Amino acid sequence: MPSRFKSGGGATGKGLKAFGGQVLCNRQYVRAGQSSNTGPCRTTCSRWIAGRASSRPEIRTGWAPGLTDLPSKESLVNYIKGSDGPPRVFSPLPPNNWNRNPEELPLLIVLPGIDGTGYTAAAQFPVLCERFDLKTFLIPVGDRTPLDGLVSILREYIENEVANSPSDRPIYVMGESFGGILALLLADACGHLCLNRVVLVNPATSFGKSIWASMGDVLPQLPAPAYDVLPFAISPFLGNPINLARRRVDGEQPIPSQAVQTVMSLFALMPVLENLKDVLPPETLKWKLQLLEEGAKRVDAALLSGLQQRVLVIAGDADLLIPSKEEADRLKKHLRTCSVKVIDGAGHALLQEADINVSNIFDEMGFYTRSLKYTSPKPVKRLIPQQKRRNGNGNGNGNGNGNGNGNKNGQSGQGLEKKEVMLSQDNAKSIELPTLGELGKVCDDLGITRAKTLLSPVWFSTSSTSGEVVNGLEHLPKERPLIIVANHQTLAVDLGFLISGLLEEGGILARGLAHPSIFQEESTTNAGMRGLFTNFGAVPVTPRNMFKLLKNDEVILLFPGGAREALKQKDEEYKLFWPEEQEFVRIAAKFNATIVPLSGVGIDDSMDIVASGNELLDFPFVGNFLKESMENVKTVREDETLLFPLARPRSLNRLYFKFGQPITLSDSIVNDKEKCQEIYQKAKRGVEDGISYLKEKRAQDPYKDVIPRVLYEQNSKKKAPTFKAN
């Protein structure tokens, strides 16, 4: 067995004894003290505890001196001296709470920064261990495992956890600085069904844009006296020293006592900074800077755009080491599902700063969940994708001492292949439902929450048997798969209200089949809407994507009128532009799906079209510029002009949505073109009839006008009533 996967030496010796923790992964999950020739363990590796006796261990407190009250009083120096062996996942906490079952909590693996110890995140451990089965990843000081080797160790650990956990158990990783690079590479290797959520804290993906990229060859060559004071020289770059010291101050004490504690805490930081030179001796620093450079290059737009995990980026706007705030914006642009939390005044080591509680940030951003819920009702197979190899000079399986099969520099020349999946390609897999907190955050960012206070959307549904129309979604079919076919209102302004309303009112995430230009970064047609689509599981409208979603028994949202119907011209209010083909009916029938017509009103007659897209193209000078901007934009239909019309607001109408009578399909009509065409026309009439119904009935709404509606809702703190359906 390769030496880096054994559990001998430092992996089970004084290093773990000093830590008081649990060794959990060296790829071959070998019990402490067992022969290294033992085969892979078939039991959940989290049950193997280094040196664990049959009796309950003595409770000890505080492994991170001065930062936390959790296990052991040993200094960081003793920890460093005992941390040889291969990189490994372990628990920083002893099993000292026998009433708590970590296996029933989400798993969180903390990936360290350039130090490799995870020490900088220790201040967050007390709050995190209450809500997570907390694990950390240790990269010993002398280790020279390449990036792909580190990813491989973590990948296999997660694969083992998935195999031995309930299917709805969430698995998180939180990577700080260098750990952020590792987290994204791991997300790419594991896929979103096994590694569900990723937290990036000041990720070093922007390393190439920082001054440290050009100093990589200089720092390790400093004379010994200069290198000894290097940690103190860069300490201001890590964060505000006062904020770092205040982490140890009791805020309930009198102000004079707090002042004394702050001064003493500043002195207490000195030995911690001094120990950094032991964590990062010159050769180790040189190696870590090489990993940073390689990793930052590999986490490019292609890799980011292919990730389907939900990602939370936490960035300090006063990070002087790397441009974390700007990098957060870049990551949000490229990732499918990404939220950003910028902390004012926080530096690079923000997890150690006072008043930073990452658990509270999870709640604020709606990022914490105890169990997974997916868009498909079918059981989800949580399988890690098969590894692919990249061409190169080595296989990335270097050992813990850097003497593996990598190239002469110890770097990975061959390993996990970078996927080329871009947002514009097929990606119709089952995805995790967003939490209501995540939904609220996205709606806040897009202005939907504020707009709802003005437009106050209301919903109606129709019985499949009696045709009765009721307020709410009571009659929306429970059968799956389900296709909702709807009319596009002008500029698709109502789309955010429609998608968020279905989630809030019915717990349904309708997977939109969207125009492919929405997923092009260079497209002029997405107009900032790409975040709305990708956050809520939309995919490009293709027969293949529809087939895959229906096969998974998903709920699909389809606008047969497409972009032409959304980019209306003058005097086209509530007019449908459905094509002649009935292809979606035939595909739906193959899976015995149910079609539900959905009608929406309120937007088309709230604005006037001043100039259509075609008219704008005829404008002098401006027209030529617009034509050039549209050259690379993907189209679906011939003679399609993907250009937003020039519109002006007319009024703030209330929004009304009505689900029509469901249409049940059978696979017996798949090859019956006449029957498919009959159902197609029936669905279209259902949408048209719903539009007429809503336009007529809204005149009876006592709160159809914005002023009385807003006044009522502000005073009553509840949604204004509307007309009676029947």
N, C-alpha and C positions, 0 to 999 in steps of 0.2 A: 504494500500500500504506500502511495507517495507520502513523503515525510510531512508535508504540510497539512495532511488530513489526519494525522495521528493525534492522540490526546495525551501523549507523554510529556515529560519535561515540564516546562513552565505552564503548560495548559492545565496540569493537575497539581502542580506543586505549590510553592509559597505564593505565587501570583494570585491564584484563586483563593488560597487561604486568607491572604491579606484582604481580598475583596469581600469575602463572606458571601459570594454569589454562586450562581449556577452556570456551569458550562453547558451550552446547548447545541453547538454545531461546529464540527470540524469536517464537514462533509460525510465522513464515515462516523456515525454517531457512537463513539466508543465510551463506555462507562469509565469514570475515573478509577485508575488503579488496575483496570483490566488490561489484558494483553493487547498490544497494538495489532496483533494478527487477527483479532476477532472481526468477523464480518459485519456488515451494516446492521444496525439495530432496527428491528421492525416495530418498535414501540415509539410513541410520540417522544421526540428527543427532549421536550421540556420536562420530562419526568426524570431524566438522568441528572442528578445533582452531584457536583464535585465533592467528594469526601463526605457525603451525607450518611449519617448514622441512622439506625432504626428509630432511635428516640428523637423527640423534638429538639432542635438546636436551641442553644441559649440565644435569647433575643439581644442583638447588638444594634447600635445606632450610629449613623453618620459615615458613609464611605467617602464622601467628598468633603474634606475638612473645611469648616467655616462656611460652606455653601448650603448644606442640607442636614437634616437631622436623621437621615437614613444611615444604613449600616457602616460601621467600624471607624475607629479613631486613627487608623494608620495614615501616615502622611502620603502625599502624592509621590514622594521620592521612593518609599517602600513599594508602592504600587508599580512604579516604572521599573524598578529592579526586578520585580517578579512577573513581568508581563512578557516573557519571551514566548516562543511557540508560534503557531500559525494564526492568521486572522480567524476570528470566531465570534459567533453570536452567543451571548450569555445574558443572564438576568443580573442586574446590579443589586437586586434585593434578595435577602435570605427569606426562606419560607417562614416568616415570623408571625403571620396572621393566618391562623388555621380556620378562621371563620370566613375567609375570603377565597373565592374560587376564580383565579385569574383566567382559567380556560373559558369561563362564561362571559368574559369581557372581550372587546375588540383587541386584536394584537397590534402593538405599536413597536416598530423597530427603529431605534434612533441611530442614525449614521453619523459618524464623527466628522469634524473638520480636519484640517491639515495635521492637527496634533495626533489624531488616531485614537484618542482615549475616550472621547465622549464627555470629558470632564466639564466642558463649557456648558453643556445642557443640564448638568446635575441639579442646578437650582430649580429646575422645573419638575424633577422627579417626584417630589411629594404630592403634587396635584395630579400629575399624569398617572401615577400608579393607582390612584383611586378610581380611574375611569378606563384604564387599559391594562392588558397583560403586557407589562413593559419589558422590553429587551433592548440591549445595546450591542453594537458591533465594535469589536476591539481590533485595531490594527497595530500590533506591537512595534516598538521603536525600530528594531532591526529587521523588520519584514520588508521584502522587496517583491511582493506579489503584484503582477501587472493588473491593470484595470479589469480585463476580462476574467482574470482569476478571482478577483474580489467579487465581481458580479456573479460568477459561477457559484461561489460559496453561498452567497445570499439567496440566489435562485433556488438552489437545492434545499436550503433551509425552509424557504417559503413553500416549496413543493411538498415537503414533509408535513408542514403545518396544515396546509390545505387538505391533505389526505387524511389527517387525523382530527379535523375540526368540523363542526356543523356547517352545512352548506351556506348558511346565512351569516356566518361570522365574518365581520369586516377585517381586512388586513391593511394596516397603514404603515408607511415609512415616513420618517421625518429626517431630512438631511440638512445639516447646517454647513454652509460654505462649501468645502470640497465634498461633504456628504450630499449636497444638493445635486452635484454632477453624478455621483454614484446612484442616487435615488432615481434620476431620470433614465440612466442606462439600465437600471434594474427594472423600471417600469416597462421599458421597451422589451426586455428579455422575458418578463413574466406574463404580460398581457393583462387587460383590465379585469378579467374574471377571477384571477388569482391574487393580484396585487391591486387593491381597489382604490386606495386614496393616497395621495402624495402631498407631503408638506415640505416646502422649500423655505429655509430661513437664510436670508442673504446668500443665495446660491452663488457659487463661484463660476457659474457659466459665463460670466463677463470677465473672466481672468485675462483674456487676451486684450481687453480694452483698458486694463489697469497698468499702473507704473511697475507693478511687481513682475509682469511678464518680461520686461526688459532687464530686470535686476536679478533674474534667476541664476545667472552664471556668476554674479558678483557676490551675493550674500554668503554662499557656502565657502568662499575663498577668503573671507575676512580673517585677519589675525585673531588668535585665540582671545586676547584681552578684549578686542572689539566685539567679537562674537558673544562673549559673556554678557555684555551690557546691551546686546541687541533687543532682548525682550523688553527692557525698560525704555529703549528708544522708540519702539513701535507701540508701546502701551497706549499712548493717546489716540492712536488710530483704531484701537479695539473698541473704544467707547468712552463716554464721560466717566472719569474716575470716581466722581461723587456719586453718580448713579450706580456704579458697580459696588461702591462701598455701602450705599444705603440699603442694599439687599439684606445686610446683616443688622440693620437698625430696627429697634422696636418702636413702631410709630405711636404706641399708646403711652410711652414714657414722656415725662416733661421735656420741653424743648432743650433745656441745658443738658439733660442726660442724652438726648438724641445727638446733640452736637459732639459730646465726648465720644459716644459710640461711633459716630461717623469718622472722627479722627483716628480712633483705634482701628477701625475697619480698613482705613487707608493703609495703615502700617501692616495690617494682616494680609493685604494683597501682595506685599513685597516678596515673601517666600514663594507665593504661587507664581509670580512673574519669573523669579529666579529659576524655578524648576522647568520653565519652558525650554531652556537650553538643553536640559536633559531629555525632554520629550522630542526635541528636534535638533539633534547634533548635526553638524554640517553635512555629512553624507546623507542622512535621512531627509534633511531639508531639500537637498539637491534632487533626491528621488521624488519627493512629494511635489516639488515644483514641476518636474517632468510629467507626473500624472495629471496635475492641474492643467498644464498646457494641452496635453493629449485629450483629456476629457472635455475641456471647453470647446475644442474643435469638433469633437464627435457629436456633441449635443447641438446639432444644427437645426435649421428650419425643417428639413425633411423628417428628422427623427421626432421633433416636437409635434409636428402636424399629424403624425401617425398615432400618437398616444391618445387613448380613450379614457384614461383614469381621470377622476376628479382631482384637481390640483389646487392647493392653496399656497400662495406665495406671501411670506411675511418679510417685509423689507424695512430697514432703518433708513430714514432720509438723511441721517448724519453719518452714514458709513463712509469712512475715509480710506478704507483699504481697497474697496472695489465699488463701482457705480451701481449699487444694489437697486436703488429706486428706478433708475432708467432701465435696468435689466428686467425688473418686474413688469414694466410696460411691454418690453419685447416678448417676454414669455407669454403674457396674456394675449398678445397678437397672434402668436403661432399655435398655442395649445387649443385644443377643441373645447375643453371645459376648465376654465381657470378663474379663480377669484384672487384679488390682491388686497392685502392689508398693509398699508404704509404707516409706520409708527414714527410720529414726530419726535425729533431729537434723539432717536435711538442710533447707536453705533453698530459696528460689526458684530460685537459679542452681545447682542441685545438680549439673549436668553439669560444672561447673568445680571442684567440691569434691574434696578428696583422698579416696582410697579408693573413689571411685565409678567403676565400670567397667560401662558400659551393656551391653557385650558379655557380661559375666558374668551380668548380670541376664537377658538373653535366654535364656541357658542354664538358669539357675535356674528360669525360668518356662516352659521348653520352647517358647520363641517363635521360635527360629531354625530355618529349614529351607532346604536347598539346592534343593529341587525340590517342585513342587506335586503332590499326589495328591488326586483327587476321588472323591466317593461314587459317581458314575456311571462305568462303564467306557467309555462313549461319548466320543469326542473332544469337548472343551469348546470352544465358540466364544467366544473372549475378545473380545467386542464391548462397547464403551461404549454405554450407553443413549442414545437420542436426546434431545437437549436439549429441555427445555420452557421456556416463558417465563412469567414472573409479570407480572401487571398492574402498571403503574407509570408513572413519568414518563420513564424512561430505559432504555437497553438494557444498561447495565453495561459498555460497551466503551470506557471512558475511556482516553486515551492516557497515556504516561508522565509527562506534565506536568499531568495532571488536566484537560485541555481536550477530553475526549471527549464522547460523547453522553449522559452521565449528567445528573442534574438540576443545579441551580445550585450545590448544595453539593458536587458531585463524587461524590455517593454513588450507589450502584446502586439504581435504582427498578424495574428489570426484569432478570431473569436466570434462573438455574436454578430451576425450580419445586420447592418443598419437597414431597416425597412425603408422602402420608398413610397409608402402609403401616404398620399396627400389628401387633404380634405375634399378635394374634388373627385376622388375615386370612390368606388363602392365601399361601404362600411356599415352594412345593415345588420350588425349583431345585436343581441339583447344587451341593454345597458342598465346600469343602476339608476333607480329612481332618485331624483334629487330630494333632499329633505325640504320641508316647508321653509326652514331658515335659509337654505340656499336659494330657493325660489324667490323668497322675499328680497334677498340681497341682489339678485339679478334684476328683479323688477325695480328696485331702488336705483341701481346703476343706469338702467335704460329709461328711467323716468316714468315707468308704467304705474308705479305705486301712486305717485302724485296725480297722474292723469286719471286714475280710477276714481279719485275723489271728485273729479269734475264730470266724468262720463258715466259713472255708476252702472256698469253692465248688468243686465238681467238675463235669465236663462229660462227656456221653456223646452219641454219634451212631449212627445206624442206616443200614446199607447199603440202597441203593435196589433192589438185585437179590436179595441173599440174606437180607435182614432181620437180618443180624448186627449186634449192638450192641457198640461198642468204646468204650474210654475216649478222650476227646478229641474233636476236631471233624473227624476224618479223613473222615467220610462226609457232611459238610455239603455240599450241591450247589454246584458252581462255576458252574452255569448262571445266567443272569440274564435277566429279572427274577426275584426270589425274594420270596415272602411267608412270613414266619414268623408262625404263629398260635399264641398262647400263652394259658395261664390266668393270671389276675390273682390273686396271693396277697394276704392281708390288708394293707390300707393301701398296697399296691404297694411294700412295703419292699424287695423283692428287685430292683427295677427298675435301680438303680444298679449292682448286681453283674452283672446280665444284660448291660447295654449295655457296661460297661467290660470285662467278660470276653470278649465277642465281639471287641472291638478288640484286646485283649492276646493272646488265644489264636488268633484267626483273621484279624486285620487287617481286620475287617468293621465298618463303621459302619451299623448297622440304623436306618433312619429311622423313628422312632416316629410312629404316628398317634394323637395324644393328645387327650384331652377338651379342648374349646375353653376351658373355665374355667381351665385351667392357664395360659393365656396372658393372662389378665386380671390387671392389676396390683391391682385392687380385690377380686379374688376371695379368698374365705376357704379355697378348696380347694387352692390350689397349695402351701401349707405349706412354702415354701422350695424346692420341687422345680422351679420354673420354670428356674433356672439349669442344672439337670441336663438338662432337655429341650432348651433352646435351645442349650447348648454342644454337644450331640450331634445336632443337626439334626432334632429332632422338629417336626412340623407338626400343625395341627388336623385331626381326623379328619373328612374330607369326601370324597365321591366324586370331586370335582375334584382334590383333592390326591393321592388314590390313583392316579387316572388319569395325572397328570403324573409321578409317581414311577415308575410302571410303564413309561411311555413312555421314560423315561431309563434303563431297565434297572437300577434301584436295588434295594437290599434293604430290605424294609418289615417293620416289627414291628407286629403288630396284635393287640389284645386284644378279641375279639368280645364278651366279657362286660362290657366297659366299666366305668364307675364303680360300677355295682351290684355287680359281682363283687369289686371292690377294697374297697368299703365294706361288708364283710360284717356280718351280724347274728349272733346267738348260734347255735351248733350248725350252722354252714354251712362247716365246714372242707373245702377242696378241692372245693367244689360249683361247677359251671359255671352261668352265667346267660346263655347265648348266645341271641340273638333267633331268631325263626323264619325271617327273611329270609336268603337266600343271596347277597346283592348282591355281596359281595366276590369270590365265586367267579366270577360272570359277568364282572366287570370284569377279573379276573386272566386268565380264559380269552381275553379279547380280545387279550392280549399274549403268549399261549402261556407263561404264567408257571409256576413251580413253587411248590407249597405245601408247607411243612414244619411239621408239628405240633411244638410245643415244650411240654414239661411241666416244671413246677418244684415242688419240695416243700421244706419246712423252715421256712417262716414261719407258715403257718396254725395248726399245732399247737404253736407256740412262744409263743402268747399267748392270753389269754382275753378275750372281748368282755364287758365289764361292762354297757355300755348302748349300744344301736345309735343311729344318727343319728335315727331316728324317735322313739325313746324319749326322747332328749335334748330334742326339741322339745316334749315334754309336761311337762318339768320346770317348776315355777313360776319366774317371773321370767327364768330363764336361757333358757327356750324362746322367749319373745317376742324377746329380744335376738338369738338365733340366727336366727330367722325374718327379722328386719329385715336382718341381715348377708347373707342369701342372696337378697334381692330382685332384685339386678341380676346375679346369677351365671347365666351361660349354661348351658342344659341341652341334652341330645341326645335323651333319651327322655321320654315322658310320665310324670308322677308320680315323677320322679327326685329323690331327696333327696341333695344333694351336701354331706353333713356327715359328718365323720370320727367313727366310733364311739369310745366311751371304752373303752380296752383296757389290760390289765396283762400284763407279761411272765410267761411260765411257765418257759421254758428257753432255752438258747442252742444251737439245733439247727444242724447242718451243712446247707449248702445244696446241693441236687442239681438239675441241669438235664439233660434228655434230649431230643434231637432225634429225632423219630420217622421213619418211612419216608417219603421224599418222594413227593409226588403231582404228576405231570406233567399239565398241562392243554393243551388244544388249542382254537384259536379256532372249531372246528367245533361246539362245544357252547354257544356264547354264547346262542343263542335256544332251547336245549333246557332248559326249567325243571326237568324231572324229573332229567336228568343232573346239572345244577348242584346240585340238592338232594341227590342221592346223594353227590356229592363233598363237599358241605358236611358231611353227617353222617359221612362217612369221616374228615374232618379233625377233627371233634369227638371221634369215638371214639379217634382217634390220641392226642389230648391226654389223654383219660380213661385210656386204657390205659397211657400213659407215667406218669401219676400213680400208678396202682396198682403198676406195675413198680418205681418208685423207693421207694415206701413199703414194699414187701416186701423189696427188695434191701438197703436201707440198714441193716436189722437185722444184715446180715453185715459191715458196715463196722467194722473194729477200732478206728477213730478217730471213731466217730460222736459220742462224748461230748466235751465241750469241754476238760476238764482233760487227759486223755491226748493229745488232738489238739494243744493249745497247747504242752505240754511237748515233744512230738516235734518240732514245727516250730521251736521255739526252739533246741533242741539240735542239730538236723540242718541248720537253715537252708534247708529245702526243704519243699514241701507234703507233708502226711501222705498216705500211700496210702489207697485206699478199696477197696470190694468189686470183684471181677472181674466184668466186664459179662456174660460168657456162661460 
